[in-house]
Amino acid sequence: MFNLKAVLPLAAALLLSVAGAHATVRTETGLSESTAGRSETYRLNVPTEKEMATTQIRLVVPAGVVISRFQVTPGFTRTVKKDAAGLVTEVVWKGRVAPMEYARFFFQAKNPAAAGEVVWKVYQTYSDGSVVAWDDTNPAEGPASRTTVK
């Protein structure tokens, strides 16, 4: 038998977690910590939080993180910027993430050799040209995602 009283708190918790969603970078298994010097598969999760589509996602690669490859994301084009040493410093995905949808972008990278905190800066562009900065410029509204490297 269906128990509505048991389901309502779970539904409320799920709605709150969606409402508080932001662009985040986590390990492939969903962790916000990893090991120094380790090669890791990361996922960038980008939900559309407005009533219009997301059209571009820009990731600034933190110092010490070395990206080696990307998983193909159907429906998106990807461009990268590299420094003089050939290391990826920025990634831009262009495509469409409709309202009430999210996209995940997977990439492999080697963590910095030293322990510390890696701060991922993400910039989400909407179809009206507005940009939401997930970079700690305004931590209450646009927190940057972090990975603790141990």
ABEGO torsion letter per residue (X at the ends): XBBAAAAAAAAAAAAAAAAABBBBBBBAAGBABBBBGBBBBBBBBBBBABABBBABBBBBBBBGBBBABBBBBBGBBBBBBBBAAGBBABBBBBEBBBBGBBBBBBBBBBBBABBEBBBBBBBBBBAAGBBBBBAGABAAABBBBBBBBX
